[in-house]
Amino acid sequence: MYCQRARKGGPRMNLMDPGQLVDDLLDGTISKDDFGRLEALLESDAGARATYYDRLHLHSALEISAEESPIIAFPSQKCSRWLWVARMAAAIAVLGSVAWIGWFSCRSNEVVLAEPAASGFAVIADQANATYIIDGETERHPNNEFMRPMKEGESMRWNANGHMEALPFASQSVADIEAALSQQRDERRTLWQMHAETWEEDPRVVAYFPMVQPSTGERQLVDMSSPSHHGTIVRAAQVADRWGHSQAALDFAPMGSRVRVVIPEELHALTFYCWVKIDSLDRWYNSLFLTDGHELNEPHWQIMNDGRIVFSVKAHNDSGGNDKQICYSPSFWDPSLSGQWIQLATSFDSNTGQVVHYVNGRPISEVVVRDAMRVDKIRIGAASIGNWSEPERNDPHFAVRNLNGSIDEFILFNAALSAAEIDQLYQAGKP
């Protein structure tokens, strides 16, 4: 089977079309100038924001679902742009149809490809060997046979005799896809909630904030762990979580947003863990978890504006800056991640000095703190999630650190979790 999408009307002419800019962003091909245009549109145009979130929602859901349902076999030869579309296709083959998005072409011994005059969107069904056209037109080149143009509203399949025959057009296919994805997300959220119940009694959990509020307008953020270090919400707005449930996460973009917490325990190891959706890294430092000020033995966890994860524990009172070792990860950030939910974690063991940074369940760097900069214990006390409440300097470039994005779930462990445990958290918690 072969299907390809081309842009309606030939080459793209309107660089301010939010749909095309979002497509380029998700494709990873957006230019710096176009990214600036997209940011401006998203800030000023509610319709552009709706387009962005709709497309991002569908892309993320299908891509993740495809990892769990690899039903359609695509050719192993090299494929061109938007390879993730193949994974999207696999995601919903159980419905007998797939929403086709993007520009995709592969070559194999079983499929003859020619440059088509194609446009719009196709719906592909692997189990029935069928193609449905929702919008625009395309061409099908099956098994070295003749080319068959197909237009909007048409659907074809191969019958048992090896001939193409017309099918009734399944106009409800897109609605079925959305409904199935929604059901799948709800099922995964239920499984995650069952898994999360074990953390509430895990003795290693010092604080567990699901970010779900007991009621709208409530300022207390409930700590579900047995220590019950409840937090206080300051300005952060309730938004949808990574499962799409409204008012189940917190947005820290409004200036001054934070969650105030007090953690009295002394620790010899820790793991910071959260699910975060970053809109942009427009601060020099972007807070995940910062203690007030930065006193001896206190940890800081944040993201630099270039996408590096930063962890440190203050080891000395040295005004000259030689007071700690700052442990950086490589940059994990690129503009295509804007608005997507990401799992971040960092573990630290004071005995070994090892710091490990994780993104989506995978370690991306390991650093060993020098002996001279190690501490034998970690103190937290008063701290903030998503901001810095008592900066050491008044310089706004240095002091303003509220995260321009949302946090769905935050956990502090009193142990350095293993890579296998971090991956287990990711697999259980990904939407």
Secondary structure, DSSP 8 states (H G I E B T S, - for coil): -------TTSS---TT-HHHHHHHHHHT---HHHHHHHHHHHHH-HHHHHHHHHHHHHHHHHHHHHHH---S---SS-B-S-THHHHHHHHTGGGT--B--S---B--SSB-------EEEEEEETTTTEEEEEEEEEEE-BTT---EEEETT-EEEE-TTS-EEE----TTHHHHHHHHHHHHHHHHHHHHHHHHHHHHT-TTEEEEE----SSTT--EE---STT---EEEEB-EEE--TTS-TTSEEE--STT-EEEEEEEEEESEEEEEEEEEES---SSEEEEEEESTT-TT-EEEEEETTSEEEEEE-----TTS-S---EEEEE---GGGTT-EEEEEEEEETTTTEEEEEETTEEEEEEE--GGG--S-EEEEEEEESS-SS-SS--HHHH----SEEEEEEEEESS---HHHHHHHHHHH--
